[in-house]
Amino acid sequence: MNFDQAFERFMEKHLNEAQGLRRERLKKGLGYGEMLFLRNGWWEAFGNLDHLYPEFMVSDWQEGVRFLDFAYIRPPYYMDFEIDGYTPHHTKLDRRGFEDERDRQNYLVMDHWRVFRFSVDKLRDRPRDCQRQLRLIMGIFYGDGETAVPTLTRQELMILHHAGIHGDSFTPGEVSAWLGISGRQARTYLHRLADLGCIEPTRGSERIRAYRLASRWKHPAGEGEAGD
C-alpha cells in the first residue's frame, strides 16, 4: 500500500468516527504542514499511520475544547505532535494569543501529554532529520519494536488515560462521569478492557465494583501517576 492509499483509508476512518466540531474540521481537510508531517515525516519513518488521530479534541482548562494537530494514542503514553509554520504562526498572534499558546502547552503537559513540535520548513527541506527524530521518540518511549497493543476504541483509550491520571482504583460510576455515558455503557467498556488484560478488578466478586490499571498499562513510576 502506498501513502496515498493509506491516507485515503486513514481519513475515511477518522471521518466516520468523528462527531461535532472535530468532524467539521476534518471535512475541511488537513493543512499543508500536516500533510508534510504525514507524508515526509511519519510515513517515511514508519510506513503506516497507525495510532495517529488528526484534529484530536481535548478538554480545555477553561472548560472549552482544544484541537491537537495529531494525537498519538498508544498506552501507556499520550503524545501530541504539533506542526508549526513560521510566518503565519508569528504574524497572526497578538500578545494574548502568544500567552494562550504557552498556557495550552503547559496544561497539556500537566495532563500527562508528551508534546513534540515540528516546523514546516524542516519537514519540507530536511525531512530525514524529522524522520530520525520521530524514530528516536518512538524508540525512547516504546523501545525498538512495537509492543502488541489490542485495537481499542477511542472511548476505551480515554478510560485508560483517565485511569492513569487519577491513579489507584476507579469505579464504573467514575468512568460514566469521565465519558458522559450511562452506567451500563461504562460497564460494557470495562468488561472488554478487563478481558483484554488492560485493567483488573480490585473489589467485588460476583459484581465487580472497582478496577485498576493492569501493571503493563501504567505510566512509569516516579511521574505521579498510577502505581502498584
N, C-alpha and C positions, 0 to 999 in steps of 0.2 A: 504494500500500500504506500503510495506517495503522500507528500504533505497535503496537497490539495484535497485528495480523497479523505484523509484523516481529519482535516479541518472541517470539511462539509459535515461529516458524521458528528464531530465534536460540537459544532454549533447547533445542529439539529437536536442533539441530545439535551443540551442546556436550554434551548428554547422550549422544548417540550416539558421540561421540568420546572422552568421559571414561572413566576407569577408576579402580578402587580408591576411595581416600578422596575424591578430587575428585568422582567420580560420586555418592557418598553425600551429599556436601554440596549438590550441585546438585539432587538429588532432593528435598531439603527445601525448595527454593525460595529465591528471593532475599529479603532483608530489606526493610523499609520504606525505609531510606535508600538502598539500592542501586537500588530501583525508582524513587525520586525522581531519582537521578542519571541513569538511563537515560531516563526519560520527560521530566522537566523540564529536564534539562541536555543530555545528548548528542543525543537525538533532535531536540530543538528547534534545536540548534545546527547539526546536520549532515544530519538527515533519513535517517540509516542507522545501523546498529550494526556496521559493518564493522571488522575487525581487533581487536575487543574480545573478551577472554577472561574470563568471570566465574569466580571461585574458582580462579584460576590458581595452580598449585602450583610452588614453587621450593625448591631445597635450602637447608637451614638451615646456618649456620656451625658449629653444634654437631652436625652430621650428622643432623639431623632434617629436617622439612619445615615450610614456612610457606605460607599461602594469601593471595594478593593479592585485594582486592575485585574489581578489574578490571585486567587487564594489557592494554596496547595494544601489540601487536607488529607493527611495520611497519618493516623495516630502513630506515635504519641505527640506529634508536633503539628503546629498550625502556622503556615507561612504566608506572608503577604509579599508579592512581587509587584513593585510599582515602577512604571515606565515614565521617565521624565524627559520632556522636550525642553531645551534650554530657553529659547526665545519666548515662546508663549507662556512658559511657566513663570518667567520673571517679570514680563511686561504687564501681565494681567492681574498681578497680585498687588493690593494695597497693603499697608502695614497690618491691618486687622486680618486680612487673608493670610499673610505670611505667618502671623502668630497662630492662626487657627490651624494651619498645616502642621506646625510643630506640636500643638496640643493633640491633634489627631494621631500623629505617630506615637507620642508618649503614651496615650491611653491605649493604643493597640498593644504596645509592648507590655504595659501593666496588665492587660487582659491576656497575656501569655502568647501573643503572636510574635513570631520572628519576622522582622521587616527587612526586606532587601530592595535596593533601588538600582535600576539600570538606566543609563542615558540613551536617548535615541541615537545620538551621534556615535556612541560606542557600538551599539547594536548594528548600525549601518556600516561603519568604517572599520571596526575591529571586532567582528563577530566571534572570532576564535578566542579572544580574551574573555568574552562573555560566556562562551561555552565552557571554558576552563573553570571560570568562577562557579557556574551552575553545577558542574560535576564535583567541584570541591565542596560546595554547600551540601549536596546530597551525600557525599562521602562522609563528611563530618557528622551529620545528623543521623544518617541511616546506614552507614557502612558501605562496603563495596557492592554488595548485592542487594536487591530489593527484597525486604522481608515479605513473606507471604501474608498478604492482607486480604481478608474477605471483602467482597463487594458490599459496601454499606450504603444505605440511603443517606440523604442529607440530614434527615431528622435523627438517624442513628448516630451519625458523626457528631452532631451537635450535642446529643446526650453525653457522649464520651468527652467532648470538650468541656461542657458544664461540670461534669463529674470530676474531671481533672483539676478544674479551678477550685471547686468547693472542698474537695478532699473528703476524707472519712467516708461514711456511708450516706446513701441517699435513698429516698423513698419514691414509689410511683407517684405520690402526690406532688413531690417536688419536681419530678420530670414533667408532669402535667402543667405545672406553673411555668417551668422554663420554656416549654414549647407552645404553650397556649392551646393544649389539646385535652381531650377527655381522659379520664382515668383509665377507661377501657383501652383507648389507643396507646396510652403510655405503657400499660402492662403488655400489650402486644409487642411493642418495640423492645421492651426489657426482656421478654421471654426469648426473642430471637437473638439478642445480644448475648444472653446467657448461654444459649445453645451453641453460639459461635465461639464461646470462651473469652469474650471481651469483658464481661462482668461476672460476678459471682454473688450468691446470696449471703447475707450476713445475719438476718433474723427471719425466723419463721420456718416451719417445716411443711405443713400441708398448704398453707397460704404464705408466700414469701412477702415479707413486709419491708425489707430493705436490701440494698445491693451495695457493692463496692467494685471499683475497677479491678480486673484481674492484673496480676503483677506485671505482665508484659505490656500492658497498655498505660502504665503510669508514667508520668513525667520523671526525669531523672531526679534522684534525691538531692536535697540541698537547694531547690529552687522554690520552696514554699508551696509545693503542690502536694498532690495525693501521695501518701507513703504507706508503709506497712503498718 
